[in-house]
Amino acid sequence: MSNVGERSKERRRGIGWTSDQLCAKAGLSKCFLSELENGQRSVSAAYGLDF
């Protein structure tokens, strides 16, 4: 089973967004997104990454 970060990266790439674009649209820092996508951080349901 993949984690949230793996699914986020897969979806982001699937729709052709860069990490900068996702961060701008979701109000996230690049550091946070990088850590999330690389499995170094987890996220709660409160973030609701819906894209």
N, C-alpha and C positions, 0 to 999 in steps of 0.2 A: 504494500500500500504506500502511495506517495504522501508526502506531508504537504502542508499548506504552501510552503515556499516553493517546492517543486511544481505544484499545480499552478501557482501564481506565475512562475517563470514560463512554464509551458503555454499558459493562456496568453500572457503578455506577448510572447514571441509569435503565437498563432495569429494574433490580430495585428502584428507588425509594429508594436510599440516598443520604443526604447525604454530603458529604465528611467531616464530623465522624464519622458512623457508620462509614465505611470506615476512617478513621484509628484509631478506637478498636478496631475488630475486628482490624485488621491490625498494630497497634502502630507506626503511622507518624506522623510529625509532619505537621501541616497544611501547613507550608511545603514539605516534601518532596513531598507529594501534589500540591500546586498546581503546583510546578515540573515534576513529571513529566507531569501532564495538559496543561500548556501548552507542552510540548516544550523546556523549559529544562534538563531533567535526563534522564539515561537510568538504566536499572536493569539489574542483572545477574540472571541466572537464579536466583541464590541467594535472592532475595526471594520468588519463587514466589507472586505475587499470584493466589491461587486462590479465587474466590468465585462 
